[in-house]
Every structure is written in C-alpha cells, then in structure tokens.
Amino acid sequence: MWSRLTPLLGGGFEFNYVPLHQAQTRQQMHEVIAAHSAPSAHLVAFSLGAYLAIEYALLHPERVQSLVLIANSARGLSENEKQTRRRIIPMLKSSAYTGMTRMRLRELLHESHLGDQSIIDIIQQMALDLGKDVLLAQFTASMERPDLMERLAEIKCPVLIVGAAGDQLVDPADLREMQRHLPDARLTIHDGTGHMIPLEAPQPLAADILAFQRAA
C-alpha cells in the first residue's frame, strides 16, 4: 500500500508499519497500533486504518503528535458500502477466494486507472497475500463503526485530511465536515484519483504530507 509513497518522502522519517491484518476485532487493532507505534507518534493512516487512527487518538491523545487521515470518513461506512459488504461476505464464506473482482476494482479506482496494470497488480497481490480470512475479519470488525464526527473536537493535535473527488466510498462532504469539527486541521481533495490514493496519487500525497510536517 505504501510502496509508491514512502520513497517520495525522503530520509527524514522512520517508518513503522502497523500490521492490522494480525487483529480480528477493533479492540485488537487498537492494541496492534499501540504495539507498533512510538510512544508519541505521527500516525499516517488510510481507509479503515484512518478510522482506527481517529479512535486511537480519542482513546490515547498523549500518544499521538499528529494525524494524516487518507480516504476515510469519521462517520464510518456509507450505507452503499455496507450493502456491498453484506453482498460480498456470504460469497466469500462460500467460495474460494481468487482476489479482487473487477467490479470491486471499479469501486476502488478512478476510471483513469482501471487500465493501469501496475496498480491493479499491487492490489491483487495484497488481496492474495492477506487472503479470505483477513478480508472477512476486517469487513466484519469494521462494518458497524460509531459515528465519530461530533467527537473530533476532542482531538487537539494537528490533522491532515486527504481525500479524492472521485472516491466512490468516501463522500468529500464528510471530509469538509471533519475539517470544520477539528480544532487544527488541513484538508486536500485531489482530482484524478479514486479511493486508493497512496497507489493512485503518491506524488500529490507525498507533497501534502511534507508540507503538513513542515507546518506542524
């Protein structure tokens, strides 16, 4: 997920990757974040990871120096995405898993990247490496997420929100509302990318993060 981004950030960072796939529940995911992040960390998180980073910052404000939240709404999942997961979960349970379907890729990627095999190959390899059980666990654990929008005012650290106008899973209006609730937040919404911003738009994302870190 981060392979296209981290080389663009230069040598001034120490990257500690949080293996959320090792956890089965949201509580276990918070424990994994704590175990794999610094006592006072700058958390850069994507999608489900970004929602968990918000929860983690609310639970442990002393452990979070800043947040970069990529392609995620504090409201949790949209009703459309919940319906998609309710459709997918029984199929996953009853059949062999062979990777991301073309239909799902169309939901994740901007139309201009649907023919970019280099991005598709990374996504498919991630899907196959993690496998059906991890996907089912993450789908189930993250299905019913509490709406955290009204609690964002409790987060006092600097926050960067990055989204995409073409993200079919996250409404940009939610990102603007998040910025209004957060005491110290910057927002960037990019064109030409879908949900998979770290893979589809690594250069703009790197520029966002570097500017944010310089200003924080």
Legacy VTK file of the C-alpha trace (Angstrom):
# vtk DataFile Version 3.0
C-alpha trace
ASCII
DATASET POLYDATA
POINTS 216 float
0.000 0.000 0.000
2.758 2.435 0.902
5.364 1.267 -1.629
4.808 4.193 -4.009
4.614 6.830 -1.281
7.479 6.254 1.138
10.334 6.695 -1.391
8.941 10.174 -2.161
9.129 11.349 1.460
12.923 11.420 1.714
15.188 10.287 4.511
13.828 12.353 7.369
11.268 9.783 8.508
11.323 6.474 10.364
8.524 4.245 9.086
6.882 1.748 11.414
4.179 -0.251 9.666
1.166 -1.349 11.713
0.110 -4.923 10.804
-3.631 -4.537 11.266
-4.148 -7.840 9.471
-2.927 -9.618 12.614
-6.027 -8.471 14.532
-9.577 -9.799 14.420
-11.502 -7.075 16.300
-11.320 -3.286 16.558
-10.026 -3.605 20.124
-7.226 -5.885 18.922
-6.494 -3.426 16.110
-6.011 -0.637 18.671
-3.630 -2.896 20.581
-1.638 -3.534 17.403
-1.406 0.224 16.747
-0.068 0.747 20.285
2.457 -2.078 19.927
3.836 -0.861 16.590
3.879 2.914 17.011
6.116 5.229 19.007
5.001 6.429 22.463
4.321 9.789 20.815
3.713 9.063 17.139
2.820 10.770 13.894
0.147 8.418 12.536
-0.358 8.220 8.774
-3.367 6.052 8.058
-5.529 5.000 5.126
-9.204 3.956 4.875
-10.087 1.617 7.773
-6.695 2.456 9.292
-7.608 6.157 9.285
-10.858 5.495 11.124
-8.935 3.418 13.678
-6.355 6.215 13.993
-9.160 8.631 14.927
-10.437 6.198 17.550
-6.886 5.682 18.827
-6.257 9.437 19.111
-9.500 9.824 21.084
-8.517 6.984 23.410
-4.825 7.907 23.766
-4.314 11.608 22.951
-0.968 11.639 24.719
0.389 9.090 22.237
-0.452 10.999 19.044
1.542 14.030 17.861
-0.239 14.380 14.535
-2.655 12.547 12.262
-2.724 12.113 8.492
-6.123 10.684 7.555
-6.379 9.404 3.982
-9.639 8.413 2.265
-11.826 7.914 5.302
-14.882 9.481 6.874
-15.272 9.855 10.623
-18.861 8.769 10.046
-17.705 5.263 9.222
-19.109 3.341 6.289
-21.729 4.661 3.902
-24.932 2.651 3.554
-23.920 1.746 -0.009
-20.650 0.279 1.227
-22.447 -1.652 3.963
-24.769 -3.131 1.355
-21.794 -4.054 -0.804
-20.160 -5.838 2.123
-23.369 -7.647 3.026
-23.421 -8.926 -0.548
-19.733 -9.882 -0.587
-19.405 -11.579 2.822
-21.660 -14.609 2.079
-19.917 -15.108 -1.279
-16.506 -15.018 0.407
-17.575 -17.550 3.010
-18.977 -19.993 0.483
-16.356 -19.916 -2.264
-12.637 -19.966 -2.907
-11.011 -16.531 -2.851
-9.138 -15.626 -6.018
-8.513 -11.923 -5.388
-10.265 -8.629 -6.060
-13.126 -8.767 -8.546
-13.300 -6.393 -11.484
-16.487 -4.915 -10.008
-14.715 -4.137 -6.730
-11.749 -2.603 -8.560
-14.151 -0.263 -10.340
-15.368 0.902 -6.917
-11.845 1.445 -5.606
-10.059 3.044 -8.550
-10.577 6.174 -10.608
-11.688 5.360 -14.141
-8.365 6.625 -15.499
-6.530 3.903 -13.525
-8.696 0.912 -14.372
-6.249 0.045 -17.135
-3.109 0.635 -15.037
-1.896 -2.901 -14.522
0.905 -1.829 -12.184
-1.652 -0.542 -9.652
-4.009 -3.478 -10.179
-1.165 -5.964 -9.687
-0.281 -4.422 -6.298
-3.901 -4.527 -5.147
-4.360 -8.109 -6.309
-1.123 -9.217 -4.660
-2.177 -7.619 -1.379
-5.548 -9.339 -1.608
-3.981 -12.740 -2.265
-1.241 -12.318 0.359
-3.750 -11.461 3.083
-6.366 -13.950 1.928
-10.034 -14.530 2.586
-9.893 -14.854 6.385
-8.241 -11.458 6.888
-10.666 -9.803 4.489
-13.648 -11.341 6.284
-12.296 -10.307 9.687
-11.741 -6.708 8.590
-15.083 -6.481 6.827
-16.882 -7.800 9.911
-14.932 -5.867 12.554
-15.358 -2.567 10.756
-18.927 -2.923 9.491
-20.729 -1.063 12.294
-18.461 1.857 13.149
-19.684 4.517 15.599
-20.139 7.984 14.128
-17.160 9.940 15.494
-17.873 13.252 13.773
-19.089 15.077 16.895
-16.099 13.850 18.920
-13.467 15.230 16.560
-13.320 18.478 18.566
-11.560 16.462 21.289
-8.539 15.916 19.020
-6.117 18.787 19.651
-3.116 17.627 17.609
-2.561 18.819 14.007
-4.536 16.790 11.462
-4.179 16.476 7.696
-7.205 15.115 5.838
-6.618 13.882 2.280
-9.431 12.783 0.013
-10.422 12.366 -3.601
-13.235 13.938 -5.568
-13.591 10.616 -7.388
-13.690 8.408 -4.266
-16.819 6.248 -4.516
-16.516 5.093 -0.897
-15.962 8.402 0.915
-18.089 11.489 0.327
-15.887 14.626 0.110
-18.639 16.462 2.015
-17.782 14.304 5.042
-14.147 15.385 4.795
-15.133 19.052 4.765
-17.300 18.471 7.812
-14.400 16.738 9.563
-12.237 19.785 8.951
-14.908 22.025 10.491
-15.047 19.914 13.653
-11.297 19.506 14.172
-9.516 22.339 16.033
-6.338 22.157 13.910
-6.989 20.560 10.515
-5.899 20.970 6.908
-7.828 19.436 4.015
-6.779 18.475 0.499
-9.133 16.897 -2.033
-7.482 15.622 -5.220
-8.859 15.051 -8.686
-7.838 12.147 -10.903
-7.762 9.512 -8.175
-10.231 7.169 -6.557
-10.162 5.603 -3.095
-6.660 4.126 -3.410
-4.852 7.456 -3.070
-1.459 6.090 -1.863
-1.239 3.996 -5.051
-3.070 6.255 -7.498
-1.675 9.648 -6.453
1.540 9.099 -4.479
3.265 12.297 -5.640
0.471 14.691 -4.593
0.029 12.759 -1.341
3.753 12.993 -0.570
3.665 16.742 -1.234
0.682 17.060 1.133
2.462 15.164 3.917
5.759 17.025 3.551
4.018 20.413 3.619
1.960 19.326 6.625
5.008 18.139 8.567
6.872 21.376 7.847
3.928 23.405 9.145
3.087 21.201 12.149
LINES 1 217
216 0 1 2 3 4 5 6 7 8 9 10 11 12 13 14 15 16 17 18 19 20 21 22 23 24 25 26 27 28 29 30 31 32 33 34 35 36 37 38 39 40 41 42 43 44 45 46 47 48 49 50 51 52 53 54 55 56 57 58 59 60 61 62 63 64 65 66 67 68 69 70 71 72 73 74 75 76 77 78 79 80 81 82 83 84 85 86 87 88 89 90 91 92 93 94 95 96 97 98 99 100 101 102 103 104 105 106 107 108 109 110 111 112 113 114 115 116 117 118 119 120 121 122 123 124 125 126 127 128 129 130 131 132 133 134 135 136 137 138 139 140 141 142 143 144 145 146 147 148 149 150 151 152 153 154 155 156 157 158 159 160 161 162 163 164 165 166 167 168 169 170 171 172 173 174 175 176 177 178 179 180 181 182 183 184 185 186 187 188 189 190 191 192 193 194 195 196 197 198 199 200 201 202 203 204 205 206 207 208 209 210 211 212 213 214 215
